Amino acid sequence: MESLITAAARALEAGDPLGALNRVALRNDAPSLALRGIAMAQLGDLAKAKTLLRSAARAFGPREAVARARCVVAEAEIALVSRDLSWPVKALAAARATLQQHGDLANAAHAGHIEARRLLLVGRVDEAERTLAGLGTPPLPPASLAIRELVAAGIAIRRLRTRDARAALGRAARAARLANIPALVAEVGSANLILDTPAARLIAGGNEHPLLLGEVERLATSTALVVDTFHHVVRRQGVAVSLGTRPVLFALARLLAQAWPADVSREMLIAGAFRAKHADESHRARLRVEVGRLRTKLKPLAEISATKQGFVLAPRKTRDILVLARPVEEKHAAVLAFLADGEPWSSSALALALGTSARTVQRALDELARSNKVQSFGHGRARRWMTPPVPGFPTGLLLPTPLLKT
């Protein structure tokens, strides 16, 4: 009977869940329950997989700490795939420590990879990098090596290090081919597409064109004055002026930058910054005040001069003004960016990843659903939201908030 367990485990390692189930489907001992749970997870029945793994963890005896820890790691991976970001991470850390203490370095590393992927998913890039570095370089099977390199590539992408990302994805592709697991090969292929998908738009002189991630990386060292709509800052090389808490000032800066070298009429500035359909004298007075505030803020980087029609922006120490804009302008772009990975998300998981309230996320989802941009299934706490990947829209690895973090 032990030969059946071994054969089922090898089938799962090779990405053959049906072959594993053929060997253990009728058995209810703890190892068989665990293998059935992993097989069901590979087949996509995550709810059944979670139930089986929990049953297996309970069935293992008190002396089988390693087996129970492996079940916890498998359940944590299911939680990650199903975007259950509230799953107790302390349980994963304890399981990882148990595996390390008992010399199961491969599964301990896998637990670390899951932890790093979760941190990366919610934008905690520094912690993800430290977690990955803390794993060291133990001997790993090809599948685990591929996952490790995918995490490294994700970190490099968030850091805008496209050369490092391509190198990591190349190593991941080689490891995935050695593992001969089609799903893993496909995951690496999807990650590669990110580097060749527009990550932003560049607007200059009234014209615009899409930018790949590598072009965004080069723009970070440009001598031009850049109005960055991802982080609501105006910057040139090492000098940056944050307008994140001043949306009106940033709207004015963007309007002036997009029109440069031409000026922008007062009517257009009032309509764009104040959302006023009809400008009156009170709007004109407010515009003068806000332009004065923006002039003070941007003094190290640019001048703002009045013209007969309105105002014009003039950069200091450079001849170029560029606007770095999102690839798709959408009120709820951050929510759509997470959903663009094609995975089902709960509203609570989205709120955790976005760092905002569940009520705010729910309002955004309801609005997107009314415009048929997202769909939901399930009810109550089991309700999930998803959308097919949008062509030209960044996936979760290219979310607006951490795009230019260093």
Secondary structure, DSSP 8 states (H G I E B T S, - for coil): -HHHHHHHHHHHHTT-HHHHHHHHTT--SHHHHHHHHHHHHHHT-HHHHHHHHHHHHHHS-TT-HHHHHHHHHHHHHHHHHTT-TTS-HHHHHHHHHHHHHTT-HHHHHHHHHHHHHHHHHTT-HHHHHHHHHHT------HHHHHHHHHHHHHHHHHTT-HHHHHHHHHHHHHHHHHHT-HHHHHHHHHHHHHTTS--EEEEETTEEEEE-HHHHHHHTT-SSEEEETTTTEEEETTEEEE-TT-HHHHHHHHHHHHHTTS-EEHHHHHHHHH--SS--HHHHHHHHHHHHHHHHHTTTTEEEEE-SSEEEEEESS-S-EEEEE-SS--TTHHHHHHHTTS--B-HHHHHHHHTS-HHHHHHHHHHHHHTTS-EEES-GGG-EEE----TT---GGG-STTTT--
